[in-house]
Amino acid sequence: MNFQAIKAIYFNEMARFFRTLMQSFISPVISTSLYFVVFGAAIGSRIDEVEGISYGSFIVPGLIMLSVMTQATTNASFGIYFPKFIGTIYEMLSAPVSFLEITIGYVGAAATKALFIGFVILGTAFAFVDLSIAHPFAMLAFLVLTCLSFSLLGFIIGIWAQNFEQLQLIPLLIITPLVFLGGSFYSISMLPPVWQIITMFNPVVYLISGFRWAFFGTSDVSIVLSLGAITLFTGLCLAVIWWIFRTGWRIRQ
Amino acid sequence: MGIVSVQNLTKSYDGGFTALKGVSLEIEEGEIIALLGPNGAGKTTLISTICGITRPTSGTVTVGGYDIITAYRGARNLVGLVPQEISLEPFEKVINTVRFSRGLFGKGKDDAYLEKLLRQLSLWDKKDSKVMTLSGGMKRRVLIAKALSHEPRVLFLDEPTAGVDVELRKDMWQIVSELKQAGVTIILTTHYIEEAEAIADRIGVINKGEILLIEDKDALMARMGQKHLRIDLTEPLTEVPKSLAKQGLTLATGGHGLIYTFDANAERTGIARILAEVHKAGLQLADLQTQQSSLEDIFVDLVKETA
């Protein structure tokens, strides 16, 4: 294993993040605050409680998931797309590094950034609502797994994308709607029966539900199912990345 | 076996285009080899394949005895690549981008070596500058620094002086010469014949995916070179006298001289006979000059033959 290479890729990616640290920090704080103002104060004042939890607190796991999934996907996709775009990918391809090492470096950095954003949002949430975390270790595990799996997805998107439009296509058209429709701001039980069934085909439901369980001890679907879903998703992404590097698809000529 | 050994290398793309057709090549340690060829000849594909950027369709390549597919780590550890295009992260500092390259090749931090390298390439003063603020020539030096950051034994330079001014080109030649002295094997592709003539030990000519020849530069020029004898006359001519035209002499521009082309390595060059004919024709000699064919002439002839 070329640990020096992993370290080099990881810190090179993190350096880009630190160059824009203020934007990285301020942006989620402002957007989270806005969500709390709109959903927590304006709409939340008309919704008393959801499953025995105040609405302001109820939306915290969904808000964190929304940002973490988007950030992980965007950071990882941009991380690998940028060297392709400016041509510096040649260095990666001619270096003594395996696909696993490249993936660990890029995905590790993207997941770290997303994790950082997740904690910033969590910290901001404490300023707006009373919040307690029922299962802190499970919360951390869910958060880390989500950061990793969506960074893997972003990595695939970055390799697939051939222009900046494609790079933004999946996060904008697929991930954001799935997160919004995945119970970020409501409980699945609040939906009509037909939509409850349809919603079960949305993989994000399982992640948000599991994450919410870690906070409040209640969930829309069982925690085992949630863990199974995120493990399956991670495994699927890893399999796709392994195939990409094996065949050189969109990387090597 | 040379430090780089290429055997029957073929590269075909999905569209059906075959960029390399059974290329075989042995590169000895410590030499500078220049690959000459027109656009689309397969020079960059050859380098890209050896370095791992492009996958070969068939054939084998070893670097330092390591197969580039089955023992790619061993092979790539020995190789540094300077690409044709200036591909650098614009917002990164020079020192950081060079450190990144070293790390990517599995080497630990060694600031003393990097300082020596950057000083050698006249980049030390720019070490904290962002890449985007550098001139084109400086960026090329950064690419070389990155390629050398992990102390490779073989350096590939893909058209290192394409589009750079004469002064910088000569600087590059100096750098290449210093690297050779340090024991680095250098393989460069170039469009500039004078570049190959100035710095290479061996010349390879590639066209349409095939190596047309690969030979010691001096031997190549001696073997294939033709010499021109220019006979300057005291009085200009409007046409070549018939007796001299029969001997293959042509009129030099302006009519002040005659040109005789001969094989420099032939047992009998025919110069004595020509001079006697000139004398017989009643022409007065002002001066005599001989000139050897340049590598460019040889290259053009070879490429023409395969066109």
Chai-1 contact restraints between the chains, C-beta under 6 A:
chainA,res_idxA,chainB,res_idxB,connection_type,confidence,min_distance_angstrom,max_distance_angstrom,comment,restraint_id
A,N2,B,G106,contact,1.0,0.0,6.0,A-B,restraint_1
A,Q4,B,G103,contact,1.0,0.0,6.0,A-B,restraint_2
A,Q4,B,G106,contact,1.0,0.0,6.0,A-B,restraint_3
A,A5,B,L104,contact,1.0,0.0,6.0,A-B,restraint_4
A,A5,B,G106,contact,1.0,0.0,6.0,A-B,restraint_5
A,A8,B,F100,contact,1.0,0.0,6.0,A-B,restraint_6
A,A8,B,G103,contact,1.0,0.0,6.0,A-B,restraint_7
A,A8,B,L104,contact,1.0,0.0,6.0,A-B,restraint_8
A,N12,B,F100,contact,1.0,0.0,6.0,A-B,restraint_9
A,G87,B,E85,contact,1.0,0.0,6.0,A-B,restraint_10
A,G87,B,S87,contact,1.0,0.0,6.0,A-B,restraint_11
A,T88,B,S87,contact,1.0,0.0,6.0,A-B,restraint_12
A,T88,B,E89,contact,1.0,0.0,6.0,A-B,restraint_13
A,Y90,B,I53,contact,1.0,0.0,6.0,A-B,restraint_14
A,Y90,B,P83,contact,1.0,0.0,6.0,A-B,restraint_15
A,L93,B,G52,contact,1.0,0.0,6.0,A-B,restraint_16
A,L93,B,I53,contact,1.0,0.0,6.0,A-B,restraint_17
A,S94,B,C51,contact,1.0,0.0,6.0,A-B,restraint_18
A,S94,B,G52,contact,1.0,0.0,6.0,A-B,restraint_19
A,S94,B,I53,contact,1.0,0.0,6.0,A-B,restraint_20
A,S94,B,L81,contact,1.0,0.0,6.0,A-B,restraint_21
A,A95,B,L104,contact,1.0,0.0,6.0,A-B,restraint_22
A,A95,B,F105,contact,1.0,0.0,6.0,A-B,restraint_23
A,P96,B,R73,contact,1.0,0.0,6.0,A-B,restraint_24
A,P96,B,R76,contact,1.0,0.0,6.0,A-B,restraint_25
A,P96,B,N77,contact,1.0,0.0,6.0,A-B,restraint_26
A,G248,B,R55,contact,1.0,0.0,6.0,A-B,restraint_27
A,R252,B,R55,contact,1.0,0.0,6.0,A-B,restraint_28
A,Q253,B,T54,contact,1.0,0.0,6.0,A-B,restraint_29
